[in-house]
Amino acid sequence: MIKSRKLKLVLAVAAAAMIHGASQKTAFATGDTWVANSPTANNWDSPGAWQGNNPPQAGDDLYFNGSGTSVSNNDLNGLSVNSISFRGAYTLTGNSLTMTRGLYIQTELSGVVDTIKLSGIDGQYLQFGTGGYGGYSNGTVAFAGSGNTYTFDADTGLWAQGQTGTATIDAGNDEIEFSGGAYIGTKETKNKVMVKITGDSGGKISFDDTIHLELFGTINFAGAQTTVLSGDNTGPGSLLQTGSGTTTLAGNNDYSGNTVVSHGVLDITGAISASEITVDGGTLTGPGGSVQSVSMDSGAITAHDADNPTGTLSINSLTTSGGTLEFNVGKESVVDLIKVSGVANLGSATGLQFYFAYIKGAGPIPGENVAILSAQNLKNQMAGFTDGVGKTVNRNGMLVTPYIGGSKPVGDANPGTNPNTIYVYVSSGK
């Protein structure tokens, strides 16, 4: 049975701060400060482990400021504190505790990356840096369990708004849910702030509300985990898919920075209305999705994903200098379609790859002609086409011939006629 531990992040921020995208914490303070200097005397109930010999009590603010042993064991039962702040690398073990405010990762030095390993914490929100002007947005929060579920259910559960840096959230093999959204970067400064989302193949991370990608803000999906963004993400910032996992964008996204797919899968089931997408080694998928400009140097583009054997991906303009266009082909309407409303410029190094929709009774039927790519203006320079007819492909006994509308594959009695569409003719099937 999967264990469930909720990090309930309820962010109570003044209205003026919300308008400017600013977070609540602005400086590293002092309070209940961890000073334990022995790995064998690292329990929270030990007076000597805390500055002033005062173990934490309900409602306190706890500070781990680089002093004391790096492994800190909470042996207090039912403790509820106000907040916990970290500067330095620490591992928290022991009993669960709750926070009525938030968890702060505050680094004062450029290039310093501290790792905080957590398990069993219920709290409010997660913040990297100390607001728009103080502290660096560095540090890693690593969830140390396996199969646990953590939920950040604040309106804004993640803040990364410090000086230039990279903040990392490592899900491991746990499931992390942000019921709210996030602010990455600031409107007022030119600090380059990146949030790196990573995890193992069993890890899952989701954001259910808007991610605000502010000026010079970037979110990078870098691990093997599965990530789902359901909100309508916005702002001038950028999105990167660099890990081997799959990231799904299900909302209506109007962020305007670059989108780069260099590894893994970016699955568009919603819309990207402003960002230009570059596919450079990864795979862009999109059953039912719509995007603007797409260019591909290497990698793949397809209209189906792991949950949908076929689909339609709508693109405003498409330019390929390499890579592969992949299609699942079935009978009648059971087929992938890449639908380009503007120009589709297919370079000579671009390849076509055909698969088959393995749905019972949906295999291709000999004699069928089905459209796989349509455009308002098709410019086809792909190699292997003679008089508009491509090379026949044998896939498990099914012979499929791609061709440009108006051309005539051998044996095709009823070819498609639109010169701005690529069809396939099935001359053998089962």
C-alpha positions in Angstrom: 0.0 0.0 0.0 1.3 3.4 -0.9 2.0 5.6 2.2 0.5 9.1 2.1 2.2 12.1 3.7 0.8 15.5 2.8 2.9 18.6 2.7 -0.1 21.0 2.7 1.4 24.3 1.6 -1.1 27.1 2.4 0.6 30.4 1.4 -0.8 33.4 3.3 0.7 36.4 1.4 -0.4 40.1 1.5 -2.3 41.3 -1.5 0.4 43.7 -2.5 3.1 41.0 -2.4 0.9 38.8 -4.6 0.6 41.6 -7.2 4.4 41.8 -7.6 4.9 38.1 -7.5 6.9 38.5 -4.3 7.1 35.9 -1.5 6.9 36.4 2.2 10.3 35.6 3.6 13.0 38.2 2.9 15.9 37.5 5.3 17.5 34.7 7.2 16.8 35.3 10.9 17.6 33.6 14.2 15.4 31.7 16.5 15.6 28.0 17.5 18.9 27.4 15.8 20.4 23.9 15.4 23.9 23.6 16.9 24.3 19.9 17.7 27.9 19.1 17.1 27.8 15.3 17.5 26.2 12.8 15.1 25.4 10.7 18.2 23.6 13.6 20.0 21.4 14.8 17.3 17.9 14.3 18.8 15.6 17.3 18.8 14.7 16.8 22.5 18.3 17.3 23.6 18.7 20.9 25.0 22.3 21.0 23.9 21.3 20.5 20.3 19.8 24.0 20.1 21.2 27.4 20.7 20.3 28.6 24.2 19.6 25.0 25.2 16.0 25.3 24.2 14.4 22.5 22.2 11.7 23.6 19.8 8.1 24.1 21.0 4.8 24.5 19.2 4.7 27.6 17.0 8.5 28.1 16.9 10.6 29.0 13.8 13.5 26.5 13.3 16.8 27.5 11.7 19.5 25.3 10.3 22.1 27.9 9.3 25.1 25.7 8.4 26.1 24.9 11.9 25.7 21.6 13.8 25.7 18.0 12.5 24.1 17.5 9.1 21.8 14.7 10.3 19.0 16.0 12.5 16.6 13.6 14.1 13.1 14.7 15.3 12.3 12.5 18.3 9.4 14.9 19.4 5.9 13.6 19.0 3.1 15.7 17.4 5.3 18.8 17.0 3.8 21.7 15.0 6.2 24.6 14.2 5.7 27.8 12.3 8.5 27.4 9.7 11.8 25.8 9.0 14.7 27.6 7.2 17.8 26.0 5.8 21.2 27.3 4.8 23.5 24.3 4.3 23.1 20.6 3.6 20.9 18.7 6.1 19.0 15.4 6.3 15.9 15.4 8.5 14.9 12.0 10.0 12.6 10.8 12.7 9.0 11.7 13.5 6.6 13.6 11.3 5.9 17.2 12.1 3.6 20.0 10.7 4.3 23.6 9.8 1.8 26.4 9.8 3.9 28.4 7.4 6.6 27.3 5.1 9.9 25.7 4.2 12.7 28.0 3.2 15.9 27.1 1.3 18.2 30.1 1.6 21.7 30.3 0.1 23.7 33.4 0.5 26.6 32.4 -1.8 26.6 32.1 -5.6 27.3 28.6 -6.9 26.6 26.9 -3.6 24.1 24.1 -3.9 22.8 22.7 -0.6 20.8 19.4 -0.5 18.0 19.0 2.0 16.6 15.5 2.4 13.1 15.4 3.8 10.5 12.8 4.9 7.4 13.0 7.0 6.8 16.8 7.0 3.4 18.5 6.7 3.7 22.1 6.0 2.6 25.1 3.9 4.9 26.2 1.1 8.3 25.7 -0.4 10.5 28.7 -1.2 14.0 29.0 -2.7 15.8 32.2 -2.2 14.7 35.1 0.0 12.4 37.1 -2.3 13.1 39.1 -5.4 16.4 40.6 -4.3 18.0 38.5 -1.5 19.6 35.1 -1.4 20.3 32.8 -4.3 17.8 30.4 -5.8 20.1 27.4 -5.3 19.6 24.2 -3.4 18.0 20.8 -3.7 15.0 19.4 -1.9 15.1 15.6 -2.1 12.2 13.5 -1.0 13.8 10.5 0.7 10.9 8.0 0.7 9.7 5.6 -1.9 6.0 5.3 -2.8 4.9 8.2 -0.5 2.5 10.9 -1.6 3.1 14.6 -0.7 0.6 17.3 -1.5 1.3 21.0 -1.6 -2.2 22.5 -1.7 -1.6 26.2 -1.3 -2.7 28.6 -4.0 1.0 29.1 -4.8 3.0 26.3 -3.3 6.4 26.9 -4.9 8.5 30.1 -5.0 11.9 30.5 -6.7 12.6 34.2 -6.7 16.1 34.9 -5.4 19.3 35.8 -7.1 20.5 33.9 -10.1 20.6 30.2 -9.4 19.1 26.7 -9.9 16.6 25.2 -7.5 16.0 21.5 -7.7 13.1 19.4 -6.6 13.9 15.7 -6.6 10.9 13.4 -6.3 12.9 10.2 -6.1 10.2 7.5 -6.4 7.6 9.5 -4.5 4.6 11.4 -5.8 4.6 15.2 -5.4 1.5 17.2 -6.1 1.3 21.0 -6.2 -2.4 21.6 -6.0 -1.7 25.3 -6.6 0.9 26.9 -8.9 4.3 28.4 -8.8 6.3 31.6 -9.4 9.7 31.2 -11.0 11.8 34.3 -11.5 10.9 37.9 -10.8 9.3 40.7 -12.7 11.5 43.4 -11.3 15.0 41.9 -11.9 17.1 40.2 -14.5 18.1 37.3 -12.3 18.3 34.0 -14.2 16.3 31.6 -12.0 15.8 27.9 -13.0 13.7 25.3 -11.3 14.9 21.8 -12.1 12.3 19.1 -11.7 13.8 15.6 -11.4 13.1 12.1 -10.1 13.5 8.4 -10.7 11.3 6.4 -13.1 8.8 5.7 -10.3 8.5 9.4 -9.4 5.5 11.6 -10.2 5.2 15.4 -10.0 2.1 17.4 -10.9 1.2 21.1 -10.9 -2.6 21.7 -11.0 -2.6 25.4 -11.4 -0.7 28.2 -13.2 3.1 28.3 -13.2 4.2 31.9 -13.7 7.5 31.9 -15.7 8.7 35.4 -15.1 11.5 37.2 -17.0 14.5 35.0 -17.2 12.6 32.2 -15.4 13.0 28.7 -16.6 11.5 25.3 -15.6 13.5 22.3 -16.6 12.1 18.7 -16.5 15.4 16.9 -16.2 14.7 13.4 -14.7 13.1 10.1 -15.5 9.9 11.0 -13.6 6.4 11.5 -15.0 5.2 15.1 -14.8 1.8 16.6 -15.5 1.1 20.4 -15.8 -2.7 21.0 -15.8 -2.7 24.7 -15.4 -2.6 27.6 -17.9 1.0 28.4 -17.6 2.0 32.0 -18.5 4.8 34.6 -18.6 7.9 35.4 -20.7 9.9 32.5 -19.3 10.9 29.2 -20.9 10.4 25.4 -20.6 12.9 22.7 -21.2 12.4 18.9 -21.5 15.9 17.5 -20.9 15.2 14.3 -18.9 14.2 10.8 -20.1 10.8 11.1 -18.5 7.5 12.3 -19.9 6.0 15.8 -19.3 2.4 16.5 -20.2 1.0 20.0 -20.7 -2.8 19.8 -20.4 -3.8 23.4 -20.0 -4.0 26.4 -22.3 -0.4 27.8 -22.1 0.6 31.2 -23.3 4.1 31.5 -21.8 6.2 33.1 -24.6 9.8 31.9 -23.9 11.4 29.1 -25.8 10.3 25.4 -25.5 13.1 23.0 -26.1 12.7 19.2 -26.3 16.2 17.6 -26.2 15.4 14.3 -24.5 12.4 12.3 -23.3 8.8 13.2 -24.2 6.9 16.5 -24.2 3.2 15.5 -24.6 0.8 18.4 -25.5 -2.8 17.4 -24.8 -3.7 21.1 -24.3 -2.3 24.1 -26.2 0.8 26.2 -26.5 -0.3 29.5 -28.1 2.9 31.7 -28.0 6.1 29.7 -27.4 8.2 28.5 -30.3 9.1 24.8 -29.9 12.4 23.2 -30.9 12.7 19.5 -31.0 16.4 18.6 -30.8 16.7 14.9 -29.7 13.5 14.3 -27.8 9.9 13.5 -28.9 7.0 15.9 -29.2 3.6 14.2 -29.0 0.2 15.7 -28.9 -3.1 13.8 -29.3 -5.7 16.6 -29.5 -3.1 19.2 -28.8 -2.3 22.4 -30.6 0.9 24.4 -30.8 2.4 27.3 -32.7 5.8 27.2 -34.5 7.7 23.9 -34.4 11.2 23.2 -35.7 12.9 19.9 -35.6 16.6 19.2 -36.1 16.6 15.7 -34.6 14.2 13.5 -32.5 10.6 12.8 -33.4 7.2 14.3 -33.8 4.0 12.3 -33.5 0.3 12.7 -32.8 -0.1 9.8 -30.5 1.0 9.1 -26.9 1.2 6.3 -24.4 -2.6 6.6 -23.6 -3.9 7.3 -27.1 -2.8 5.0 -30.0 -3.8 7.7 -32.6 -4.6 11.4 -32.5 -4.4 14.7 -34.2 -1.6 17.3 -33.5 -2.4 20.8 -34.8 0.6 23.0 -35.6 0.6 26.5 -37.0 3.9 26.1 -38.9 6.4 23.2 -39.1 10.0 23.2 -40.3 12.2 20.1 -40.2 15.9 19.8 -41.1 16.1 16.3 -39.7 14.4 13.9 -37.3 11.5 11.6 -37.8 7.7 12.1 -38.3 6.1 9.1 -36.8 2.6 7.8 -37.5 0.3 5.1 -36.3 -1.8 3.8 -39.2 -5.1 2.0 -38.9 -8.2 1.6 -40.9 -10.4 4.6 -41.9 -10.2 7.3 -39.3 -8.0 5.4 -36.9 -4.8 7.2 -37.9 -2.4 9.8 -36.7 -2.7 13.2 -38.4 -0.3 16.1 -38.1 -2.4 19.1 -39.2 -0.4 22.2 -40.2 -2.5 25.4 -40.7 0.4 27.2 -42.4 3.6 26.1 -44.1 5.1 22.7 -43.6 8.7 22.7 -44.8 10.1 19.2 -44.6 13.8 19.0 -45.1 15.8 16.4 -47.0 17.1 14.7 -43.8 13.6 14.3 -42.4 12.4 10.7 -42.2 9.0 9.0 -42.0 8.3 6.1 -39.6 5.2 4.1 -39.7 3.6 2.0 -36.9 0.2 0.5 -36.6 -2.6 1.2 -34.2 -2.9 -2.0 -32.3 -6.6 -1.7 -31.6 -8.7 -4.9 -32.1 -10.3 -4.6 -35.5 -8.6 -1.4 -36.4 -5.7 -2.7 -38.6 -5.2 -1.1 -42.0 -7.3 -2.5 -44.9 -5.6 -3.1 -48.3 -6.7 -0.4 -50.8 -7.1 2.4 -48.2 -5.7 5.9 -48.7 -5.4 7.9 -45.5 -4.0 11.4 -44.9 -1.2 11.6 -42.3 0.0 15.2 -42.8 -1.9 18.1 -44.1 -0.8 21.7 -44.6 -2.0 24.9 -46.2 1.4 25.0 -48.1 3.4 21.8 -48.2 7.1 22.1 -49.2 8.4 18.5 -49.3 12.2 18.0 -49.8 12.3 14.6 -48.1 14.6 12.1 -49.7 13.2 9.0 -51.3 10.3 10.5 -53.1 10.1 10.0 -56.9 7.3 11.9 -58.8 5.7 12.6 -55.4 5.7 8.9 -54.3 7.9 7.7 -51.4 9.4 4.3 -50.8 7.1 1.4 -49.8 7.6 0.3 -46.2 6.9 -3.3 -45.1 5.8 -3.4 -41.4 5.0 -6.9 -40.3 3.5 -7.9 -43.6 1.7 -4.6 -44.1 2.9 -2.6 -47.1 2.5 1.2 -46.8 3.4 3.8 -49.4 3.6 7.5 -48.6 2.8 9.9 -51.4 2.0 13.6 -52.1 -1.6 14.2 -53.1 -2.0 14.2 -56.9 0.6 11.5 -57.3 -0.3 7.9 -58.1 1.3 5.0 -56.2 1.5 1.7 -58.2 -1.7 -0.2 -57.9 -3.6 2.6 -56.2 -7.0 3.0 -57.9 -8.2 5.9 -55.8 -5.3 8.1 -54.6 -5.7 11.3 -52.6 -5.7 14.5 -54.7 -4.7 17.4 -52.4 -1.1 18.5 -53.3 -0.6 19.9 -49.8 -1.3 16.6 -48.1 0.8 13.5 -47.5 -1.2 10.3 -47.8 -0.4 6.7 -47.3 -1.6 3.9 -49.5 -2.0 0.5 -47.9 -1.4 -2.2 -50.5 -1.2 -5.1 -48.1 -2.6 -5.6 -44.6 -4.1 -8.0 -42.1 
